[in-house]
Amino acid sequence: MQFLKNTDPRFHLVETRARFFIFIAVAGLVGLAAFVIWKQEIFRSSRRIDLMATSSQGIQRGMAARLSGFRIGKVGDVELEGENRVRVNLEVFSEYAHFLRGNSVATIASESLIGDRFIDITAGSANAPELKDGDTLPLSPEKSIGTLVESLKDEIRPAVVETREIISFLNDPKGDFKLTLASLRIVSESLKSDVPKIMQDTQKAAQQGTELFTQLNKRDADLWQSLENLDQFTRTLAGDFPPLLARLNESISTIQLAAESANQMLLNANAAVTKIDVAVKEAAPEIPRLLRKGTDTLRNADEVITSIKGLWPVSQGVPKKKENLLRLPNER
Amino acid sequence: MSADFHVYLRIACLMLTLTSVTACYSPGKPLPPALGEAMAWTEEAETAFRTGRYSAAQQGYKKALDLHIAANNTPGIICNLVNLAVVQHTAGQNAAARQTLAALDRHLSLRGKERFDSETRQLLAEASWLKTHILIDEGRLNEARQELDRMSPREGSSRLHNLRARLLLAQKQFTPAESSARRAWTAAKREGDIMEQGDAARYQARALEQLGRHAEAARWYEAAVPLDQNASRTHLVADDWLGTARAAQVAGNRDQTRHFARLALDAAKRAGDAPRQQQAQNLLRQP
């Protein structure tokens, strides 16, 4: 085959290049298959849990199951077991399976009105048993728009009723609102007629105010003279006040000294009163006796004086008790 | 003469002295209950009179009078009749006062020619004084003169001399009036009676003013001022200043006239005496 030796440069190493191309193609196919397998999570370790629903509406194979927003599994097969009984095979990834408990709740939910649906699962309580492979949980259907509308209707109805009442109240011709409107109308009409006068008065007042300020701005106005007088008075006061304050200060010092002296006097007086109190306490038992004695002595003295008054030479000098004669003055 | 005899003699003298002194003792007689009650009524009536409650004063004196009449106590009867008449006259009831004094005359006529003690005579003199005073007040000067002549003028009674001076002034007999007022002045000075002294000074001044002896009149008016002030007779002080101002006016001293007129106006205002205020203002207005 030598004589058939290909000397064309386009066929140089053609076999090697074909083998390299075939290798790349096979490697690409293998990589693609691996990617699909990874993506489909075919070989991902999971725990199978059955969800029992009344309808398969809204449930699709591959649909995500979420716990607190995290994707923890996906829906596998969906089988009809009887009327109102659908078994949904849920594959929960092993790393999240321990969260699901016997009292977990599964519900069909959607992210928004037009968003993807998913199965929302709640983690059960810690004391409930962990779900094993093949265990079953009930699956609540998604709330339909009709149900939402019904619930909304219950909430909106009182608001609608109240709104209707408000509207009827506002429309009542004898109601406060209508009467207030009528009054406002009257007020606005009267304002319409009175406003020009008010505006005229305001303009006059403004003119008078301007004239007043013009007068006040004149340097020879009484106000300026009064202010100058006040200024002079303030200057005089500023001159006279410090000596007055000094004298006041001296007076206060004197008063303080006097107060201290008075305090000392009071202390002395207090001491004296204490002494007197002690003396009185000591003398108290003697006082009634002394009083009796004094009374007796006075009585005796009175008797003696009465007797002396009765003696002849003395009795002549003792004036007799007689009635007063009213003396009228010469001139009143 | 033994020593014992002297001792016994001294004891005997001492006993004699003690017996004499004891014999002189006569215990004070307590006032009869009715007179004591009458005295209480008199005191109450006097308080009412001093506070201007004339009706209550009259009631009190009448009660006291009834008690004295029941006890037939002449001095008490006279005293309360005079007091009652004074109250009635002060209250402006001159007719009632005259009736009261007539009742006193009737009582005395019933007693006959009884000799009264000095105290009773003094009370009767006061009753006569009051009678004359009321007559002068009412302008019945002749009757007053007769009443005054009937009175036995006690030596040195300033009150009687002043009454006479007042009557003579009212009768425009200024010379005897001045003489009587001078006697009243001397007597009042002796008695130490400020009120009578003030009246005597004023009556002298008035008489002298009428006699045209203005300088002397001014001196007597000025003498009357402190006496009337001491006796708290503010309206009479105004009268004294008015007299002084008139004397200064006659003397032609304008400044003194205005000065005394101002003093008179001030005193008249304090006394609330409208006529004297008017007189003072008239003096002030004159050029």
Contacts between the chains, C-beta under 8 A, distances in Angstrom:
chain1	res1	chain2	res2	distance
A	306	B	27	7.6
A	306	B	28	6.6
A	307	B	25	6.5
A	307	B	27	7.6
A	309	B	28	6.1
A	310	B	25	5.3
A	310	B	26	5.4
A	310	B	27	4.9
A	310	B	28	5.5
A	311	B	21	7.0
A	311	B	24	5.3
A	311	B	25	5.6
A	311	B	26	8.0
A	312	B	24	4.0
A	312	B	25	7.8
A	312	B	26	7.1
A	313	B	24	7.6
A	315	B	26	6.9
A	315	B	28	7.5
A	321	B	31	7.1
A	321	B	39	7.1
A	322	B	75	7.6
A	322	B	79	7.9
A	322	B	119	7.5
A	323	B	38	7.6
A	323	B	39	5.9
A	323	B	42	4.5
A	323	B	64	7.4
A	323	B	76	6.4
A	323	B	79	5.0
A	323	B	80	7.1
A	323	B	83	7.9
A	324	B	42	7.0
A	324	B	43	8.0
A	324	B	46	5.9
A	325	B	79	5.6
A	325	B	82	6.3
A	325	B	83	6.6
A	325	B	123	6.6
A	325	B	126	6.0
A	326	B	46	7.1
A	326	B	49	6.6
A	326	B	82	7.2
A	326	B	83	4.7
A	326	B	86	4.3
A	326	B	87	7.2
A	327	B	86	8.0
A	327	B	126	7.5
A	328	B	86	5.2
A	328	B	89	6.9
A	328	B	90	7.3
A	328	B	130	6.3
A	328	B	133	6.3
A	329	B	195	6.2
A	329	B	199	7.6
A	329	B	233	7.7
A	330	B	133	7.6
A	330	B	159	7.9
A	330	B	162	5.3
A	330	B	163	6.8
A	330	B	166	6.0
A	330	B	196	7.7
A	330	B	199	4.6
A	331	B	166	7.9
A	331	B	199	6.6
A	331	B	202	8.0
A	331	B	233	8.0
A	331	B	236	6.4
A	332	B	90	7.9
